[in-house]
Amino acid sequence: MPEINSGLMEMFKTTEYFDAMGATYSVVLYGHDREEMEAANNAAFAEVERIDALLSNYIAVSEWCEVNRHAAQEPVRVSQELFHLFSACLAYSRVSEGAFDIAVGPLMKLWGFYKGSGRLPSKVEVDAVLLFVGYQHILLNAKEQTVRFDCPGVELDPGGIGKGYTVDCMVEVLRRRGFQNALVAGSDSTIYGMGAPPMEPKGWRVGIKNPRNTRQTVAEVFLKDISMSTSGSYEKFFRAEGRTYAHIMDPRTGYPAQAGGSVSVIAPRTIDSEAWAKPYFINGRQWAARHKPEEYRVFFCEDRIEQSCAWLS
């Protein structure tokens, strides 16, 4: 028993934050050497900067922006990392029946979500933009490792995948440096729990917010070498003509998803939990029940007259 207490006395905790890609990334880290912990935190946030330079649609020289600028004119050769990510995104799109789609950029700009504001476009505007929306416009050539669009006007948006991919990469950086216990997050909506904190072997305790009152929680989970991502109509929205329009876009209709509430997805990888949270939210509980992998857990909080919050069985 004295040896256990001695070990705990040597355990340090740090909590660090870094802003990038429109989100706040955080690392809660446990370790025995403060200098090594500081170096690990710096390395994790350097990885965030690296991915920002790869995926950002705000940085003109990012690979992502290069694809958006040139892929309608000619095939654009990209790094192996970005090509694999594009391939994964197209797979999510096919299985989600188009509810997940990185080729949603024109819609996000039309509705004002690109800069975080919001406007209500006319049906004529929406119909015009829909001609350029859809993952079917993205053509990948695995042999040449190129990306091409089949028409001008297509624009890719990393918003549905960027945080999850970044968090997974941060976790790998920490693991390569020998750390086993950390909570890594992109804002409050995309989280990975590495190992478990001291004195809590079940994992990292994380609350699922009440969509009607985000100061309250409707459920708690323990994350141990697993991720959780949440999509909800309460995160970003605007009101126009007596209605609320959330930022969760249905690429097939050109309009924000009409569902209210939130969906939380627990999955082994954060890229998967983030990618699937939106299709489950858009397509609804019954669709999610038919398409959910066995190893996933999904929590629906439907905002109706009587709020209904429960795990998907």
LINMOSUL-V912074 format. One record per residue. N is the residue number from 1. OMEGA is omega in radians with two decimals (none if undefined). Layout:
<<N OMEGA> <N OMEGA>>
This chain:
<<1 3.10> <2 -3.13> <3 3.12> <4 3.14> <5 3.13> <6 3.12> <7 -3.13> <8 3.14> <9 -3.11> <10 -3.11> <11 3.11> <12 3.12> <13 3.02> <14 3.04> <15 -3.07> <16 -3.08> <17 3.11> <18 -3.12> <19 3.09> <20 3.04> <21 3.12> <22 -3.12> <23 3.03> <24 3.12> <25 -3.09> <26 3.07> <27 2.94> <28 -2.95> <29 3.01> <30 3.11> <31 -3.07> <32 -3.09> <33 -3.05> <34 -3.14> <35 3.10> <36 3.10> <37 3.11> <38 3.12> <39 3.13> <40 3.08> <41 3.13> <42 3.13> <43 3.12> <44 -3.14> <45 3.00> <46 3.07> <47 3.06> <48 3.12> <49 3.13> <50 -3.12> <51 3.06> <52 3.12> <53 3.13> <54 -2.94> <55 -3.00> <56 2.98> <57 3.04> <58 -3.13> <59 -2.98> <60 -3.06> <61 3.11> <62 3.09> <63 -3.13> <64 -3.14> <65 3.09> <66 3.09> <67 -3.14> <68 -3.09> <69 -2.89> <70 -2.97> <71 3.07> <72 -3.13> <73 -3.08> <74 3.06> <75 -3.14> <76 3.09> <77 -3.09> <78 3.10> <79 3.11> <80 -3.14> <81 -3.11> <82 3.12> <83 3.11> <84 3.13> <85 3.06> <86 3.13> <87 3.10> <88 -3.14> <89 3.11> <90 3.08> <91 3.07> <92 -3.11> <93 -3.11> <94 -3.09> <95 -3.14> <96 -3.14> <97 3.06> <98 3.12> <99 2.97> <100 -3.08> <101 3.11> <102 3.12> <103 -3.09> <104 -3.06> <105 -3.13> <106 3.11> <107 -3.13> <108 3.10> <109 -3.13> <110 -3.11> <111 3.09> <112 -3.10> <113 -3.12> <114 -3.14> <115 3.04> <116 3.13> <117 3.12> <118 3.08> <119 -3.14> <120 -3.14> <121 3.08> <122 3.10> <123 3.11> <124 3.12> <125 -3.14> <126 -3.13> <127 -3.14> <128 -3.12> <129 -3.11> <130 3.12> <131 -3.07> <132 -3.09> <133 3.06> <134 -3.09> <135 3.12> <136 3.12> <137 -3.09> <138 -3.10> <139 -3.13> <140 3.07> <141 -3.06> <142 -3.11> <143 -3.12> <144 -3.10> <145 -3.10> <146 3.09> <147 3.10> <148 3.01> <149 -3.10> <150 3.08> <151 3.05> <152 3.09> <153 3.10> <154 3.12> <155 -3.09> <156 3.14> <157 -3.09> <158 -2.99> <159 -3.10> <160 -3.04> <161 -2.95> <162 -3.09> <163 -3.12> <164 3.12> <165 -3.12> <166 3.14> <167 3.10> <168 3.12> <169 3.09> <170 3.13> <171 3.13> <172 3.09> <173 -3.13> <174 3.13> <175 3.13> <176 3.11> <177 3.02> <178 -3.14> <179 -3.06> <180 -3.05> <181 -3.14> <182 3.00> <183 -3.06> <184 -3.04> <185 2.94> <186 -2.94> <187 -3.14> <188 -2.96> <189 -3.06> <190 -2.90> <191 2.99> <192 3.09> <193 3.06> <194 3.10> <195 -3.12> <196 3.09> <197 3.09> <198 3.07> <199 3.08> <200 -3.05> <201 -3.12> <202 3.13> <203 -3.10> <204 -3.13> <205 -3.11> <206 3.13> <207 3.01> <208 -3.02> <209 2.99> <210 -3.12> <211 -3.14> <212 3.14> <213 -3.00> <214 3.02> <215 3.13> <216 3.05> <217 3.12> <218 3.10> <219 3.05> <220 3.11> <221 3.03> <222 -3.13> <223 3.11> <224 -3.06> <225 -3.13> <226 -3.06> <227 2.98> <228 3.05> <229 -3.10> <230 2.97> <231 -3.12> <232 -3.14> <233 -3.12> <234 -2.99> <235 3.11> <236 -3.11> <237 2.99> <238 -3.14> <239 3.11> <240 3.10> <241 3.05> <242 -3.14> <243 3.08> <244 -3.14> <245 -3.14> <246 -3.08> <247 -3.11> <248 -3.00> <249 2.96> <250 -3.04> <251 -3.08> <252 -3.11> <253 -3.07> <254 -3.12> <255 3.05> <256 3.13> <257 -3.09> <258 -3.14> <259 3.05> <260 3.09> <261 -3.09> <262 3.03> <263 3.08> <264 -3.10> <265 3.05> <266 -3.09> <267 -3.12> <268 3.14> <269 -3.12> <270 3.10> <271 3.14> <272 -3.11> <273 3.12> <274 -3.10> <275 -3.05> <276 -3.12> <277 -3.10> <278 3.08> <279 3.09> <280 3.11> <281 -3.07> <282 -3.04> <283 3.03> <284 -3.01> <285 -3.07> <286 3.10> <287 -3.14> <288 -3.14> <289 -3.13> <290 -2.99> <291 -3.08> <292 3.00> <293 -3.06> <294 -3.05> <295 3.11> <296 2.93> <297 -3.07> <298 -3.14> <299 3.10> <300 2.98> <301 -3.03> <302 -3.04> <303 3.08> <304 3.09> <305 3.01> <306 -3.09> <307 -3.13> <308 -3.14> <309 -3.10> <310 3.02> <311 3.10> <312 -3.10> <313 none>>
